[in-house]
């Protein structure tokens, strides 16, 4: 067990976490919109704007960074406040979301005509990730209640 840190307040850390979570959800929504646009244009055999795929990748990379930031904040904040991890269902659900996010990002890099399985894996992972984001938001709310006076 690690001793709790004697810091004046972790409020600044939770503010960063709240912004990161909000931006992660916003990124997920933008990824769903741009991904749907990519899928529809591909299915209809219509050209897509040249900037759409790089935008989708850029937003995806940003979301990966935000999710990893949330993981770091959660670990540092929980260890600093409680001195140990695993005080709620938020940890396993959060780790699941991190894993799904990384799997989604990896599968996106594998999409090609030579690997038709990658697109299905990417889309399926993102549907499960939606459920993961809902669960991590709900469990996160209960965690936030522990830190409020």
C-alpha positions as CSV (number, residue, x, y, z in Angstrom):
1,X,0.0,0.0,0.0
2,X,1.3,3.5,-0.9
3,X,0.8,6.2,1.7
4,X,-1.6,9.0,0.7
5,X,0.0,12.2,-0.4
6,X,-0.4,15.2,1.8
7,X,-1.4,17.7,-0.9
8,X,-3.6,20.7,-0.2
9,X,-6.3,19.7,-2.7
10,X,-6.9,17.4,-5.6
11,X,-9.6,19.7,-7.0
12,X,-7.4,20.9,-9.8
13,X,-6.8,17.3,-10.9
14,X,-10.5,16.5,-11.0
15,X,-11.1,19.6,-13.1
16,X,-8.6,18.3,-15.6
17,X,-10.3,14.9,-15.5
18,X,-13.8,16.5,-16.0
19,X,-12.6,18.4,-19.0
20,X,-10.7,15.4,-20.4
21,X,-13.8,13.2,-20.1
22,X,-16.1,15.8,-21.7
23,X,-13.6,16.3,-24.6
24,X,-13.3,12.5,-24.9
25,X,-17.1,12.2,-25.3
26,X,-17.1,15.0,-27.8
27,X,-14.3,13.3,-29.7
28,X,-16.2,10.1,-29.7
29,X,-19.3,11.9,-31.1
30,X,-17.2,13.5,-33.8
31,X,-15.5,10.2,-34.6
32,X,-19.0,8.6,-35.0
33,X,-20.1,11.4,-37.3
34,X,-16.9,11.3,-39.5
35,X,-16.8,7.5,-39.4
36,X,-20.3,7.3,-40.6
37,X,-19.5,9.7,-43.4
38,X,-16.6,7.6,-44.4
39,X,-18.7,4.4,-44.3
40,X,-21.6,5.9,-46.3
41,X,-19.4,7.4,-49.0
42,X,-17.5,4.1,-49.3
43,X,-20.7,2.0,-49.5
44,X,-22.2,4.4,-52.1
45,X,-19.0,4.4,-54.1
46,X,-18.9,8.1,-53.9
47,X,-15.8,10.2,-53.4
48,X,-15.1,11.7,-50.0
49,X,-13.5,15.0,-49.2
50,X,-9.7,14.6,-49.1
51,X,-9.5,16.0,-45.5
52,X,-12.1,13.6,-44.0
53,X,-9.9,10.6,-43.3
54,X,-7.0,12.7,-41.9
55,X,-9.5,14.5,-39.7
56,X,-10.9,11.2,-38.5
57,X,-7.4,9.9,-37.6
58,X,-6.5,13.2,-35.9
59,X,-9.6,13.2,-33.7
60,X,-9.0,9.5,-32.9
61,X,-5.4,10.2,-31.9
62,X,-6.6,13.1,-29.7
63,X,-9.2,10.8,-28.1
64,X,-6.5,8.2,-27.3
65,X,-4.4,10.9,-25.7
66,X,-7.3,12.1,-23.6
67,X,-8.2,8.6,-22.4
68,X,-4.6,7.9,-21.4
69,X,-4.6,11.3,-19.6
70,X,-7.7,10.2,-17.7
71,X,-6.1,6.9,-16.8
72,X,-3.0,8.7,-15.4
73,X,-5.2,11.2,-13.5
74,X,-7.3,8.4,-12.0
75,X,-4.3,6.5,-10.8
76,X,-2.4,9.5,-9.4
77,X,-5.5,11.0,-7.8
78,X,-6.7,7.8,-6.3
79,X,-3.3,6.8,-5.0
80,X,-2.8,10.4,-3.7
81,X,-6.2,10.5,-1.9
82,X,-6.7,6.9,-0.7
83,X,-3.2,5.4,-0.9
84,X,-4.4,2.5,-3.0
85,X,-6.5,1.6,-6.0
86,X,-9.6,-0.4,-6.5
87,X,-12.2,1.4,-4.4
88,X,-15.0,1.0,-6.9
89,X,-16.1,-0.5,-10.1
90,X,-14.7,2.5,-11.9
91,X,-11.2,1.0,-12.1
92,X,-12.1,-2.2,-14.1
93,X,-14.6,-0.3,-16.2
94,X,-12.0,2.5,-16.9
95,X,-9.3,-0.1,-17.8
96,X,-11.8,-1.7,-20.2
97,X,-12.4,1.7,-21.9
98,X,-8.7,2.3,-22.2
99,X,-8.2,-1.2,-23.7
100,X,-11.1,-0.7,-26.1
101,X,-9.8,2.7,-27.1
102,X,-6.4,1.3,-27.9
103,X,-7.9,-1.7,-29.7
104,X,-10.0,0.7,-31.8
105,X,-7.0,2.9,-32.7
106,X,-4.9,-0.2,-33.6
107,X,-7.6,-1.7,-35.7
108,X,-8.0,1.6,-37.6
109,X,-4.4,1.3,-38.7
110,X,-5.0,-2.2,-40.0
111,X,-7.9,-1.3,-42.3
112,X,-7.1,-2.1,-45.9
113,X,-8.5,-4.2,-48.8
114,X,-6.0,-6.9,-47.8
115,X,-7.4,-7.1,-44.2
116,X,-11.2,-7.0,-44.5
117,X,-11.6,-8.1,-40.8
118,X,-10.0,-4.9,-39.6
119,X,-13.0,-2.7,-40.5
120,X,-15.5,-5.0,-38.8
121,X,-13.2,-5.1,-35.7
122,X,-12.9,-1.3,-35.7
123,X,-16.7,-0.8,-36.0
124,X,-17.6,-3.5,-33.4
125,X,-15.0,-2.2,-30.9
126,X,-16.5,1.3,-31.2
127,X,-20.0,0.1,-30.5
128,X,-18.8,-1.7,-27.4
129,X,-16.8,1.4,-26.5
130,X,-20.0,3.4,-26.5
131,X,-21.3,1.1,-23.8
132,X,-18.0,1.4,-22.0
133,X,-18.1,5.2,-22.0
134,X,-21.6,5.1,-20.6
135,X,-20.5,2.8,-17.8
136,X,-17.4,4.7,-17.0
137,X,-19.4,7.9,-16.8
138,X,-21.9,6.4,-14.4
139,X,-19.2,4.8,-12.2
140,X,-17.1,8.0,-12.4
141,X,-20.0,10.0,-11.0
142,X,-20.1,7.8,-7.9
143,X,-16.3,8.2,-7.5
144,X,-16.7,12.0,-7.7
145,X,-19.1,11.9,-4.9
146,X,-16.4,10.4,-2.6
147,X,-14.2,13.4,-3.2
148,X,-16.8,16.1,-2.6
149,X,-17.1,17.6,0.9
